Amino acid sequence: MFFQRTLKKEISCVGIGLHSGAKVRLVLKPAPSGHGIKLQRIENGVVLTTIPALSEYVVDTSLATTLGREEQVIGTVEHLLSAFSGLGIDNVLVEVHGPEVPIMDGSANPFVYLIKTAGVRRQVEAKSYIRMVGTVTVTDGDKWARIGPQPPSSDASLSIISHIDFDHPVIGSQSYSFSFSDVAYDRQISRARTFGFLHEVEWMKSNNLALGGSLDNAIVLDEFSVMNDDGLRFADEFARHKVLDCFGDVSLMGMPLIGVLEANKTGHALNHKLVQAVLAKTEAWERVTTGELRDHSQTGFAVPRLVMDGS
């Protein structure tokens, strides 16, 4: 049986907020079984609010995924939540000493490094999953996202297929298909960085947005090329980053998914719309534990492997 997981020890880092430009200290702390992922907004040593990482607390998806409660918000949560989801971490208390989670290098890889450094501890309760038994689709013009059951022949718990199409010579049309395991997430997804276009960055900065953005924490493209000296980490890094964002946004369902998610030209807003639609259509999914999955191995579903075994 696969059990819930938390961190072995507390770990912290300091970084810059992408949109605020503020210096932010981030602290990840172990939490008991059933706690879930919760984020605390802290200023001057005072806890202003504690926000569960659940879709009902999403208050903005325009530039990033922002959670809010009691008139307090924590922005840019998607890459951190993606790392937790990608490594199978269920229970953590996150202290955010500032207005948003730091952007780090624009990917989830620094958070993966923090989790690995802290270590992972196995807990006593079994994991629970949302297993899709029907299909849910949301649309916005030519953008769409849908999630449905895994075929019986699949040996993956979650598959994500991302399609993007940008009128830019470096990007164009890209697709990336990903079958989940924590090792594959670490190697294939976590290092993919967020990206933006120079004219958009200039406009945002002139309007006091993206104040912490730089070539150190995002891929920036001018009219013809990538401006970063080190270029791309993957030829299809843009499509891979969309998968990374999907992991973070979909984790706000509160349980890991078993199913196939296909997304076309989506962003945080449509990802959130999909999460809300799935949770509302209760006949399209069922809650199962890892013990039940093992007992029904003929379905072909496999639970995710874990990077490290706890003690």
C-alpha positions as CSV (number, residue, x, y, z in Angstrom):
1,M,0.0,0.0,0.0
2,F,1.2,3.5,-0.8
3,F,0.9,5.9,2.1
4,Q,0.6,9.6,2.5
5,R,3.9,11.5,2.6
6,T,5.3,14.6,4.2
7,L,8.7,16.1,4.7
8,K,11.3,14.7,7.1
9,K,12.4,18.1,8.3
10,E,11.8,21.8,7.9
11,I,13.6,23.6,5.0
12,S,13.6,27.2,3.7
13,C,14.8,29.4,0.9
14,V,14.7,33.1,-0.1
15,G,13.7,34.4,-3.5
16,I,12.1,37.2,-5.4
17,G,8.3,37.5,-6.1
18,L,7.7,37.6,-9.9
19,H,4.9,40.1,-9.8
20,S,5.7,42.1,-6.6
21,G,9.5,42.2,-6.9
22,A,9.5,41.6,-3.1
23,K,12.1,39.5,-1.4
24,V,10.3,36.5,0.0
25,R,11.3,33.8,2.5
26,L,9.6,30.5,2.0
27,V,9.6,27.8,4.7
28,L,8.3,24.2,4.1
29,K,7.4,22.3,7.3
30,P,6.3,18.7,7.9
31,A,2.6,18.2,8.7
32,P,0.5,15.3,10.0
33,S,-1.6,12.9,8.0
34,G,-4.8,14.4,6.6
35,H,-3.4,17.9,7.0
36,G,-3.1,18.5,3.2
37,I,-1.1,21.4,1.7
38,K,-1.7,24.7,3.6
39,L,-0.1,28.0,3.0
40,Q,0.4,30.8,5.6
41,R,0.7,34.4,4.7
42,I,3.2,35.9,7.3
43,E,4.3,39.5,7.6
44,N,6.7,40.7,10.3
45,G,6.4,37.4,12.1
46,V,2.6,37.6,12.3
47,V,0.4,34.9,10.6
48,L,-2.2,36.9,8.7
49,T,-4.1,33.9,7.3
50,T,-3.8,30.2,6.6
51,I,-5.1,29.0,3.2
52,P,-5.7,25.4,2.2
53,A,-4.4,24.6,-1.3
54,L,-8.0,24.0,-2.6
55,S,-9.8,25.4,-5.6
56,E,-12.4,27.1,-3.5
57,Y,-9.8,29.5,-2.3
58,V,-8.6,30.6,-5.8
59,V,-9.3,34.3,-6.2
60,D,-7.3,35.3,-9.3
61,T,-5.9,33.5,-12.3
62,S,-5.0,36.4,-14.6
63,L,-1.2,36.4,-14.3
64,A,-0.7,33.4,-12.0
65,T,-2.8,31.3,-9.6
66,T,-3.6,33.3,-6.5
67,L,-5.2,32.0,-3.3
68,G,-7.1,34.2,-0.9
69,R,-8.8,34.1,2.5
70,E,-9.8,36.7,5.1
71,E,-8.9,39.5,2.7
72,Q,-5.3,38.2,2.4
73,V,-3.8,36.6,-0.7
74,I,-0.8,34.5,-1.6
75,G,0.2,34.7,-5.3
76,T,2.1,32.6,-7.8
77,V,1.4,29.2,-6.0
78,E,1.3,27.0,-9.1
79,H,5.0,26.0,-9.4
80,L,5.3,25.1,-5.7
81,L,2.1,23.1,-5.8
82,S,3.3,21.4,-9.0
83,A,6.4,20.2,-7.3
84,F,4.4,18.8,-4.3
85,S,2.0,17.0,-6.7
86,G,4.9,15.8,-9.0
87,L,6.7,14.2,-6.1
88,G,3.6,12.8,-4.3
89,I,3.7,15.0,-1.2
90,D,0.4,15.2,0.6
91,N,0.9,17.1,3.8
92,V,3.0,20.3,4.2
93,L,2.6,23.6,6.0
94,V,4.1,26.4,3.8
95,E,5.1,29.7,5.4
96,V,5.2,32.5,2.9
97,H,6.9,35.6,4.3
98,G,5.6,38.0,1.7
99,P,2.8,38.5,-0.9
100,E,3.6,35.5,-3.2
101,V,5.7,32.4,-3.5
102,P,9.1,33.3,-4.9
103,I,9.6,32.6,-8.6
104,M,13.1,31.1,-8.2
105,D,14.3,30.2,-11.8
106,G,10.8,30.2,-13.3
107,S,10.4,26.4,-13.0
108,A,9.5,23.9,-10.3
109,N,13.0,22.4,-10.1
110,P,14.2,24.6,-7.2
111,F,11.2,23.4,-5.1
112,V,11.9,19.8,-6.1
113,Y,15.5,20.3,-4.8
114,L,14.2,21.7,-1.5
115,I,11.8,18.7,-1.1
116,K,14.6,16.2,-1.9
117,T,17.0,18.0,0.5
118,A,14.4,17.9,3.3
119,G,13.7,14.3,2.7
120,V,10.3,12.5,2.4
121,R,8.7,10.7,5.4
122,R,6.1,8.0,4.9
123,Q,3.0,8.4,7.1
124,V,0.4,5.8,8.3
125,E,-2.7,6.7,6.3
126,A,-3.3,5.5,2.7
127,K,-3.4,8.0,-0.1
128,S,-6.8,8.9,-1.7
129,Y,-7.3,9.6,-5.3
130,I,-9.9,11.1,-7.6
131,R,-10.4,8.4,-10.3
132,M,-12.2,9.6,-13.4
133,V,-15.0,7.4,-14.6
134,G,-16.6,9.9,-17.0
135,T,-15.4,12.8,-19.1
136,V,-15.5,16.5,-18.2
137,T,-14.8,19.2,-20.8
138,V,-14.5,23.0,-20.6
139,T,-14.0,25.5,-23.4
140,D,-13.2,29.2,-24.0
141,G,-13.3,30.0,-27.7
142,D,-10.6,27.9,-29.4
143,K,-9.2,26.9,-26.0
144,W,-10.4,23.7,-24.3
145,A,-9.5,21.2,-21.7
146,R,-10.9,17.8,-20.9
147,I,-10.3,15.0,-18.5
148,G,-11.6,11.5,-18.7
149,P,-10.7,7.9,-17.6
150,Q,-7.5,6.1,-18.2
151,P,-7.9,3.3,-20.7
152,P,-7.6,-0.2,-19.1
153,S,-4.4,-0.8,-21.0
154,S,-2.6,2.2,-19.4
155,D,0.0,1.7,-16.7
156,A,0.0,5.4,-15.7
157,S,-2.1,7.0,-13.0
158,L,-2.2,10.3,-14.8
159,S,-1.5,11.3,-18.3
160,I,-1.3,15.0,-19.5
161,I,-1.3,16.0,-23.1
162,S,-0.6,19.7,-23.8
163,H,-1.1,21.5,-27.1
164,I,0.1,25.1,-27.6
165,D,0.1,27.3,-30.7
166,F,1.9,30.7,-30.8
167,D,2.6,32.9,-33.8
168,H,6.3,33.0,-33.1
169,P,9.1,31.4,-35.0
170,V,10.7,29.8,-32.0
171,I,7.4,28.3,-30.6
172,G,4.8,27.7,-33.3
173,S,2.6,24.6,-32.7
174,Q,3.9,22.2,-30.0
175,S,2.4,19.2,-28.2
176,Y,3.8,17.2,-25.3
177,S,2.4,14.0,-23.9
178,F,3.4,13.0,-20.4
179,S,2.7,9.8,-18.4
180,F,3.2,10.4,-14.8
181,S,5.7,9.1,-12.4
182,D,7.6,11.2,-9.9
183,V,10.9,10.3,-11.6
184,A,9.6,11.3,-15.0
185,Y,8.2,14.5,-13.5
186,D,11.6,15.4,-12.0
187,R,13.5,14.8,-15.2
188,Q,11.0,15.8,-17.9
189,I,8.8,18.5,-16.5
190,S,10.1,20.2,-13.3
191,R,12.9,22.1,-15.2
192,A,10.7,23.7,-17.8
193,R,10.5,27.5,-17.2
194,T,7.7,30.0,-17.5
195,F,7.9,32.2,-20.6
196,G,6.8,35.5,-21.9
197,F,7.3,38.0,-24.8
198,L,9.4,41.1,-24.5
199,H,6.6,43.5,-25.5
200,E,4.3,41.9,-22.8
201,V,7.1,42.2,-20.2
202,E,7.7,45.8,-21.0
203,W,4.0,46.6,-20.8
204,M,3.6,44.8,-17.5
205,K,6.6,46.5,-15.9
206,S,5.3,49.9,-17.1
207,N,2.1,49.0,-15.2
208,N,3.9,47.9,-12.0
209,L,3.4,44.2,-12.9
210,A,6.1,41.5,-13.2
211,L,8.4,43.7,-11.2
212,G,10.6,40.8,-10.2
213,G,10.7,39.3,-13.7
214,S,14.1,38.9,-15.5
215,L,16.1,36.6,-17.7
216,D,17.1,34.7,-14.6
217,N,13.5,33.5,-13.9
218,A,11.8,33.3,-17.2
219,I,12.3,32.6,-20.9
220,V,11.8,35.9,-22.7
221,L,11.3,36.1,-26.4
222,D,11.8,39.1,-28.7
223,E,10.2,39.2,-32.1
224,F,12.4,36.5,-33.5
225,S,14.4,34.6,-30.9
226,V,15.0,33.6,-27.3
227,M,16.8,36.4,-25.4
228,N,18.3,34.2,-22.6
229,D,22.0,33.6,-23.1
230,D,21.6,29.9,-22.1
231,G,18.8,29.3,-24.6
232,L,16.2,26.6,-24.0
233,R,16.5,23.6,-21.7
234,F,14.3,21.5,-24.0
235,A,13.3,22.2,-27.6
236,D,9.6,21.9,-26.5
237,E,10.2,23.7,-23.1
238,F,7.1,25.8,-23.7
239,A,4.7,22.9,-24.0
240,R,6.4,21.1,-21.1
241,H,5.9,24.2,-18.9
242,K,2.2,24.1,-19.6
243,V,2.2,20.5,-18.3
244,L,4.0,21.8,-15.2
245,D,1.3,24.4,-14.7
246,C,-1.4,21.8,-15.1
247,F,0.1,19.8,-12.3
248,G,0.0,22.8,-10.0
249,D,-3.5,24.0,-10.9
250,V,-5.2,20.6,-11.0
251,S,-3.7,19.7,-7.6
252,L,-6.2,22.2,-6.1
253,M,-8.8,19.4,-6.4
254,G,-7.3,18.3,-3.1
255,M,-6.4,14.8,-4.2
256,P,-4.2,13.4,-7.0
257,L,-5.9,12.4,-10.2
258,I,-6.2,9.1,-12.0
259,G,-7.2,9.9,-15.6
260,V,-6.2,11.5,-18.9
261,L,-6.1,15.3,-19.1
262,E,-5.8,16.9,-22.5
263,A,-5.3,20.7,-22.7
264,N,-5.4,22.9,-25.8
265,K,-4.0,26.5,-25.4
266,T,-5.0,26.6,-21.8
267,G,-3.8,28.9,-19.0
268,H,-4.5,29.2,-15.3
269,A,-8.0,30.5,-15.8
270,L,-9.2,27.5,-17.9
271,N,-7.3,25.0,-15.7
272,H,-9.2,26.4,-12.8
273,K,-12.5,26.2,-14.7
274,L,-11.8,22.5,-15.4
275,V,-11.1,21.8,-11.7
276,Q,-14.4,23.5,-10.7
277,A,-16.3,21.5,-13.4
278,V,-14.8,18.2,-12.3
279,L,-15.6,18.8,-8.6
280,A,-19.2,19.8,-9.5
281,K,-19.8,16.7,-11.7
282,T,-19.5,14.2,-9.0
283,E,-20.9,11.4,-11.2
284,A,-17.8,11.7,-13.4
285,W,-15.4,10.5,-10.7
286,E,-15.0,8.4,-7.6
287,R,-12.7,8.6,-4.6
288,V,-10.5,5.6,-4.1
289,T,-7.5,4.7,-1.9
290,T,-4.3,3.1,-2.9
291,G,-5.4,-0.1,-1.2
292,E,-8.5,-0.3,-3.3
293,L,-6.4,0.3,-6.4
294,R,-4.1,-2.6,-5.5
295,D,-7.2,-4.8,-4.9
296,H,-8.5,-3.9,-8.4
297,S,-5.2,-4.3,-10.3
298,Q,-7.1,-5.6,-13.4
299,T,-8.2,-2.0,-14.1
300,G,-4.6,-1.3,-15.3
301,F,-4.2,1.7,-13.0
302,A,-0.9,2.2,-11.3
303,V,-0.2,4.5,-8.4
304,P,2.7,6.9,-8.8
305,R,6.2,5.8,-7.7
306,L,7.9,7.9,-5.1
307,V,11.4,9.5,-5.3
308,M,12.5,8.4,-1.8
309,D,11.2,6.0,0.8
310,G,10.5,7.5,4.2
311,S,11.6,5.8,7.4
